[in-house]
Amino acid sequence: MQGPAIRIDAIAGPARQMPGLLRRYVARLRARDPQTVTLSVLTACLVLSLAAFAHLVEDYLTGDPIVRWDVRFALWLHEHASHPLVRFFDVVTLAGNSAVLILVVLALGIVFLRRARPNDAGVLVLAFVGAALVNALLKLVFHRARPELSFVHLDTYSFPSGHAAVSSATFATLAYLLGRRFTSTRARLSLALATVVAVCLVGFSRLYLGAHYLSDVLAGISFGLAWASLCLIVYTIWGDRDVLRILPGWAQRLLARIRPQSSE
């Protein structure tokens, strides 16, 4: 009889602590503790983005109306496409190209390191690299063929859109990092609006060029935002600890050449 009692106590102990943890969380939230508020918002973004992605995955796997509408919308866009707009979106879509974003992330990473902000550089690299790798795996899992009518010809799979996923993860993370430096609400709202416009333009460019279906793009954006939220949650919890200290010695020596030297 003693064994089961021990197991019940082991479960009841943490359960009794939950109300206390919840009270402390609510108290910090009411006091507008910056870290608590930030983590709450990021967690909400993560949950909502994952829910949207899961819903789109379910629609794709079950052949819901959005999948059938995908084909009709892709056909309509192709029939009404104009050559000048195709050329325009050929340029716009480069903003979500992995090769272009590698150069952008490396350049910004160096800037962050030069300004003694290694954690900013680290989370930006994590957002970009992680989104690209996980999205590539998701493509292999879902195995969806690309639209037949397309102005670009690619051999990779379609669901979810890599351009939409990587650009939304990278742009959202960068907007967060830049927004933390702004004190003006108007500046932060302008930055958020610019980020939304950039992500939407990249996503629509994939539709207009016929490289993806609408559900591919929506799934890519929702996954990218979920990944960015997860990266920023880790970044917030990590705090002021120098992320470079967890790197191997050779990497620390390499990055030390970029970081500004102490004046001591």
Secondary structure by P-SEA (a helix, b strand, c coil): caaaaaaaaaaaaaaaaaaaaaaaaaaaaaaccaaaaaaaaaaaaaaaaaaaaaaaaaaaaaccaaaaaaaaaaaaaaaaccaaaaaaaaaaaccccaaaaaaaaaaaaaaaaaaccaaaaaaaaaaaaaaaaaaaaaaaaacccccccccccccccccccaaaaaaaaaaaaaaaaaaaacccaaaaaaaaaaaaaaaaaaaaaaaaaccccaaaaaaaaaaaaaaaaaaaaaaaaaccccccccccaaaaaaaccccccccc
